[in-house]
């Protein structure tokens, strides 16, 4: 992946960090480019308390904010999370001075994932550890484009037994009272930045999960992005038919009734598609921002909507004793649960899901 730097990366406070980061990234095969329009990963440097957002020209671009965190740094949510929001970043890297070494580095993701690299490490290992936390962005391919086809068969315009199960599951999912984020985004972003996020990602609101149900060997129904899960009323707006993944154009093919202006399907559609394609016995999938102890988990905190997250989940499902009844932990994020149906999933694990996802 080509990458670039923006902001104050060459000044006295960040110059050494930028040089070390560029060197380790190039050693792993990434190419530095001067033109931000040509980069797929932008590392945006800014000083403490002065976040400057990067407004992407395309949706398949990741932004990593590099800044200073307050000293002492005692609360990743109140001191760090607003910086991530205000800089419109996929990952924030915050440096905190440490004794007898380089700054400690804290990493914070939109899913509230938190990692730390100690400034006491030898310089070479220090940047290797930092790169290991940026690597999920640097090596990921986002799949959020939708290609709409208004040719859904008339018999499905009002839905079927599968969409009825999605509506039931949406009400039950809403009843779990899961939180999508630690803060109201509107409290930390300007109206202009909120409009930018919605335009860039097609977001209707932050979600606390999504649900899908297999229709046949190729197609599956799925909840739309950012909609009220307790009121999944309209086919094409709240529930969509996913017909496949177009690898050449890197997007999901979505069917809807003619004359309906469709919403985007959930960003996790690529993950569900990978699981359904490989496992015919899986009849439904639920993703929630909650947790169950003792479940196998993905190794890296890949961003939502990436092929890499989908593949990591599919790999774990493949190794399960029963892929059709599998629970996969998404590191620092939540759960993906397969089942024969959505009703079966809720009956099996619904009362055991807890709000608090472990962070490490």
C-alpha positions as CSV (number, residue, x, y, z in Angstrom):
1,X,0.0,0.0,0.0
2,X,1.3,3.5,-0.9
3,X,1.4,5.9,2.1
4,X,2.1,9.5,2.7
5,X,2.5,12.1,5.5
6,X,0.5,15.2,6.1
7,X,0.6,18.0,8.7
8,X,3.5,18.7,11.0
9,X,5.5,15.6,10.4
10,X,8.8,17.4,9.8
11,X,8.9,19.7,12.8
12,X,11.0,19.3,15.9
13,X,8.5,17.2,17.9
14,X,7.5,14.8,15.1
15,X,10.5,14.7,12.7
16,X,12.3,11.8,14.4
17,X,9.1,9.8,14.7
18,X,8.2,10.3,11.1
19,X,11.6,9.3,9.9
20,X,11.6,6.1,12.0
21,X,8.0,5.3,10.9
22,X,8.8,5.8,7.2
23,X,11.9,3.7,7.4
24,X,10.1,0.7,9.0
25,X,7.1,0.9,6.7
26,X,9.4,1.0,3.6
27,X,11.3,-2.0,5.0
28,X,8.0,-3.9,4.9
29,X,7.3,-3.1,1.3
30,X,5.1,0.0,1.5
31,X,5.9,2.9,-0.8
32,X,6.1,6.5,0.3
33,X,4.5,8.9,-2.1
34,X,4.5,12.7,-1.9
35,X,1.0,13.1,-3.5
36,X,-1.8,12.5,-1.0
37,X,-4.2,11.9,-3.9
38,X,-2.1,8.7,-4.8
39,X,-1.9,7.3,-1.2
40,X,-4.2,4.7,0.3
41,X,-2.9,5.4,3.8
42,X,-2.4,8.9,5.1
43,X,-0.5,9.5,8.4
44,X,-1.7,12.9,9.6
45,X,0.5,14.6,12.2
46,X,-0.7,17.4,14.5
47,X,0.3,18.8,17.9
48,X,-1.6,18.3,21.2
49,X,-5.0,19.8,21.2
50,X,-5.0,20.9,17.6
51,X,-6.6,18.0,15.6
52,X,-6.8,18.8,11.9
53,X,-9.1,16.4,10.0
54,X,-8.2,14.8,6.6
55,X,-11.1,14.9,4.3
56,X,-10.6,12.0,2.0
57,X,-11.2,12.2,-1.7
58,X,-12.2,8.5,-1.9
59,X,-13.8,6.1,0.6
60,X,-11.1,3.4,0.3
61,X,-8.5,5.5,2.0
62,X,-7.4,5.0,5.6
63,X,-6.2,7.8,7.9
64,X,-4.0,7.4,10.9
65,X,-3.7,10.4,13.1
66,X,-0.3,10.9,14.9
67,X,-0.3,13.4,17.8
68,X,0.5,13.9,21.5
69,X,-1.8,12.8,24.2
70,X,-2.2,14.8,27.5
71,X,0.2,14.1,30.4
72,X,-0.7,12.4,32.5
73,X,-2.7,10.2,30.2
74,X,-5.2,8.5,32.5
75,X,-8.4,8.0,30.4
76,X,-8.3,6.7,26.9
77,X,-12.0,7.5,26.4
78,X,-12.2,11.1,27.7
79,X,-8.7,12.1,26.6
80,X,-8.1,10.1,23.5
81,X,-11.4,9.2,21.8
82,X,-12.5,12.7,21.1
83,X,-9.2,13.3,19.2
84,X,-9.9,10.3,17.0
85,X,-13.4,11.6,16.2
86,X,-12.3,15.2,15.6
87,X,-9.5,14.1,13.2
88,X,-11.8,11.8,11.3
89,X,-9.3,9.0,11.7
90,X,-9.4,5.2,11.5
91,X,-6.7,5.0,14.1
92,X,-5.1,7.6,16.4
93,X,-1.5,7.2,17.6
94,X,-0.8,9.3,20.7
95,X,2.6,9.9,22.2
96,X,3.1,10.4,26.0
97,X,6.5,11.3,27.4
98,X,8.1,8.5,29.4
99,X,11.1,8.4,31.7
100,X,14.4,7.2,30.4
101,X,13.2,6.4,26.9
102,X,11.2,7.4,23.9
103,X,7.5,8.4,24.4
104,X,5.1,5.7,25.2
105,X,2.7,5.3,22.3
106,X,-1.0,4.6,22.7
107,X,-3.2,3.4,19.8
108,X,-7.0,3.9,19.8
109,X,-9.5,2.6,17.3
110,X,-13.1,3.6,16.6
111,X,-14.2,0.3,18.2
112,X,-12.4,1.5,21.4
113,X,-9.5,-0.9,20.9
114,X,-6.5,0.3,22.9
115,X,-2.9,-0.8,22.6
116,X,0.4,0.5,24.0
117,X,4.0,0.4,23.0
118,X,6.6,1.2,25.7
119,X,9.1,3.9,25.0
120,X,11.7,1.9,26.8
121,X,12.1,-0.6,24.0
122,X,15.3,-0.4,21.8
123,X,14.7,2.0,19.0
124,X,14.6,-0.7,16.2
125,X,12.1,-2.8,18.1
126,X,10.1,0.3,19.1
127,X,9.2,1.1,15.5
128,X,8.6,-2.5,14.6
129,X,6.0,-2.7,17.4
130,X,4.5,0.6,16.2
131,X,4.3,-0.7,12.7
132,X,2.6,-3.9,13.9
133,X,-0.3,-1.8,15.2
134,X,-0.6,0.2,12.0
135,X,-0.3,-2.9,9.7
136,X,-4.0,-3.8,9.8
137,X,-4.7,-0.5,8.1
138,X,-1.7,-0.6,5.8
139,X,-2.6,-4.0,4.5
140,X,-6.4,-3.8,4.4
141,X,-8.8,-3.4,1.5
142,X,-12.1,-1.6,2.3
143,X,-15.2,-3.0,0.6
144,X,-18.0,-0.5,1.1
145,X,-19.2,0.4,-2.4
146,X,-22.6,-0.9,-3.3
147,X,-23.8,-1.6,-6.9
148,X,-27.5,-1.4,-7.0
149,X,-29.8,-3.5,-9.2
150,X,-33.5,-2.6,-9.0
151,X,-34.6,-6.0,-10.3
152,X,-35.7,-7.8,-7.1
153,X,-38.5,-10.3,-8.1
154,X,-41.9,-9.0,-7.4
155,X,-42.7,-11.9,-5.0
156,X,-40.0,-10.5,-2.7
157,X,-41.0,-6.8,-2.7
158,X,-42.8,-7.2,0.6
159,X,-40.2,-9.7,2.0
160,X,-40.6,-13.3,3.0
161,X,-40.1,-15.6,6.0
162,X,-36.4,-14.7,6.1
163,X,-37.0,-10.9,6.3
164,X,-39.7,-11.6,9.0
165,X,-36.9,-13.3,11.0
166,X,-34.7,-10.3,10.5
167,X,-37.4,-8.0,11.8
168,X,-37.8,-10.2,14.9
169,X,-34.0,-10.3,15.4
170,X,-33.8,-6.6,15.0
171,X,-36.2,-6.0,17.9
172,X,-34.3,-8.5,20.0
173,X,-31.0,-7.0,19.1
174,X,-32.3,-3.5,20.1
175,X,-33.4,-5.0,23.4
176,X,-29.8,-5.9,24.3
177,X,-29.1,-2.2,24.8
178,X,-25.7,-2.3,23.3
179,X,-23.8,0.9,22.7
180,X,-22.1,1.8,19.4
181,X,-19.6,4.2,20.8
182,X,-18.6,5.7,24.2
183,X,-19.7,9.2,23.1
184,X,-22.4,10.8,21.0
185,X,-20.5,11.7,17.8
186,X,-22.6,14.8,17.5
187,X,-21.0,16.1,20.7
188,X,-17.5,16.1,19.2
189,X,-17.9,16.8,15.5
190,X,-19.1,19.9,13.6
191,X,-22.1,19.5,11.3
192,X,-19.7,19.8,8.4
193,X,-17.6,16.9,9.5
194,X,-20.7,14.8,10.2
195,X,-21.9,15.5,6.7
196,X,-18.5,14.5,5.4
197,X,-18.5,11.1,7.2
198,X,-22.0,10.3,6.0
199,X,-21.2,11.2,2.4
200,X,-17.9,9.3,2.5
201,X,-19.2,6.1,4.1
202,X,-22.9,6.3,3.5
203,X,-23.5,6.1,7.2
204,X,-27.0,6.7,8.6
205,X,-25.9,6.4,12.2
206,X,-23.5,4.5,14.3
207,X,-24.6,0.9,14.6
208,X,-24.5,-1.6,17.5
209,X,-24.6,-4.6,15.2
210,X,-26.1,-6.1,12.0
211,X,-28.1,-9.3,11.0
212,X,-28.5,-11.4,7.9
213,X,-30.3,-14.5,6.7
214,X,-29.6,-16.7,3.8
215,X,-32.1,-16.7,0.9
216,X,-30.6,-19.3,-1.3
217,X,-27.2,-20.7,-2.4
218,X,-26.1,-17.3,-3.7
219,X,-28.2,-14.5,-2.1
220,X,-28.8,-13.3,1.4
221,X,-30.9,-10.7,3.1
222,X,-29.1,-8.2,5.3
223,X,-29.9,-5.1,7.4
224,X,-29.0,-1.7,6.0
225,X,-26.3,0.5,7.4
226,X,-27.1,2.7,10.4
227,X,-30.8,2.0,10.5
228,X,-33.0,1.5,13.6
229,X,-32.8,-2.2,14.2
230,X,-36.1,-2.2,16.1
231,X,-38.0,-1.0,13.0
232,X,-36.8,-2.8,10.0
233,X,-39.9,-2.1,8.0
234,X,-39.1,-1.5,4.3
235,X,-37.5,-3.8,1.8
236,X,-34.8,-1.9,-0.1
237,X,-34.5,0.7,2.6
238,X,-34.1,-1.2,5.9
239,X,-33.5,-4.7,4.6
240,X,-31.6,-5.4,1.3
241,X,-30.8,-8.4,-0.8
242,X,-27.1,-9.0,-1.2
243,X,-26.5,-10.8,-4.5
244,X,-22.8,-11.1,-4.4
245,X,-19.3,-9.5,-4.4
246,X,-18.0,-7.9,-7.5
247,X,-14.2,-8.4,-7.2
248,X,-13.3,-6.3,-10.2
249,X,-15.1,-3.3,-9.0
250,X,-14.5,-4.1,-5.3
251,X,-18.1,-3.7,-4.0
252,X,-21.2,-5.6,-3.0
253,X,-24.0,-6.2,-5.5
254,X,-27.3,-5.2,-3.9
255,X,-30.8,-5.9,-5.1
256,X,-33.9,-3.9,-4.3
257,X,-37.5,-3.4,-5.6
258,X,-37.8,-1.1,-8.6
259,X,-38.7,2.5,-7.7
260,X,-37.2,2.3,-4.2
261,X,-34.2,4.5,-3.4
262,X,-32.0,2.0,-1.5
263,X,-29.8,2.6,1.5
264,X,-26.4,1.0,1.7
265,X,-26.2,-2.5,3.0
266,X,-24.3,-2.9,6.3
267,X,-20.5,-2.4,6.0
268,X,-20.0,-6.0,7.2
269,X,-21.6,-7.5,4.1
270,X,-18.3,-8.7,2.7
271,X,-17.7,-10.7,5.9
272,X,-21.1,-12.3,5.8
273,X,-20.7,-13.1,2.1
274,X,-17.4,-14.9,2.7
275,X,-19.0,-17.1,5.4
276,X,-22.2,-17.9,3.5
277,X,-20.2,-18.8,0.3
278,X,-18.0,-21.3,2.1
279,X,-20.5,-22.8,4.5
280,X,-23.9,-23.9,3.0
281,X,-25.0,-25.1,6.5
282,X,-25.0,-21.5,7.8
283,X,-28.5,-20.1,7.6
284,X,-28.0,-16.8,9.5
285,X,-25.4,-14.5,10.9
286,X,-25.5,-11.9,13.6
287,X,-22.8,-9.3,14.5
288,X,-23.0,-7.5,17.8
289,X,-20.8,-5.0,19.7
290,X,-20.8,-7.2,22.7
291,X,-18.9,-10.2,24.1
292,X,-18.9,-13.8,25.3
293,X,-15.9,-15.1,27.3
294,X,-13.9,-18.1,26.0
295,X,-14.5,-17.7,22.3
296,X,-11.8,-17.8,19.6
297,X,-10.9,-14.4,18.4
298,X,-9.3,-12.7,15.4
299,X,-5.6,-11.8,15.9
300,X,-5.6,-8.3,14.6
301,X,-8.0,-5.4,15.0
302,X,-8.9,-5.1,11.2
303,X,-11.2,-2.2,10.3
304,X,-14.9,-3.0,9.7
305,X,-15.8,-3.6,6.1
306,X,-12.4,-4.9,5.0
307,X,-11.7,-8.1,3.1
308,X,-9.1,-8.9,5.7
309,X,-11.5,-8.9,8.6
310,X,-13.9,-11.0,6.6
311,X,-11.2,-13.5,5.8
312,X,-10.0,-13.6,9.4
313,X,-13.6,-14.5,10.5
314,X,-14.1,-17.0,7.7
315,X,-10.9,-18.7,8.7
316,X,-12.0,-19.2,12.3
317,X,-15.5,-20.4,11.2
318,X,-13.8,-23.0,9.0
319,X,-11.9,-24.4,12.0
320,X,-14.9,-24.6,14.2
321,X,-16.3,-28.0,15.2
322,X,-19.7,-26.9,13.8
323,X,-19.4,-23.9,11.4
324,X,-23.2,-23.5,11.5
325,X,-23.1,-22.9,15.3
326,X,-20.0,-20.8,15.7
327,X,-19.1,-17.7,17.8
328,X,-16.1,-15.7,16.7
329,X,-14.6,-12.8,18.7
330,X,-13.5,-9.8,16.7
331,X,-10.6,-8.3,18.5
332,X,-11.5,-5.2,20.5
333,X,-14.8,-5.0,18.6
334,X,-17.5,-7.6,19.2
335,X,-18.8,-10.9,18.0
336,X,-19.9,-12.6,14.8
337,X,-22.3,-15.5,15.4
338,X,-23.5,-18.1,12.9
339,X,-26.6,-20.2,13.3
340,X,-29.3,-22.2,11.5
341,X,-31.5,-19.1,11.8
342,X,-31.6,-15.8,13.7
343,X,-34.1,-17.2,16.1
344,X,-31.8,-20.1,16.9
345,X,-28.9,-17.7,17.4
346,X,-30.8,-15.7,20.0
347,X,-32.1,-18.7,21.7
348,X,-28.6,-20.2,22.0
349,X,-26.5,-17.2,23.1
350,X,-28.7,-14.1,23.3
351,X,-29.0,-14.0,27.1
352,X,-25.3,-14.5,27.6
353,X,-24.0,-11.5,25.5
354,X,-22.5,-8.7,27.7
355,X,-21.9,-5.1,26.7
356,X,-18.3,-4.7,27.6
357,X,-15.8,-5.9,25.0
358,X,-12.4,-6.7,26.5
359,X,-9.6,-4.4,25.2
360,X,-5.9,-5.2,25.0
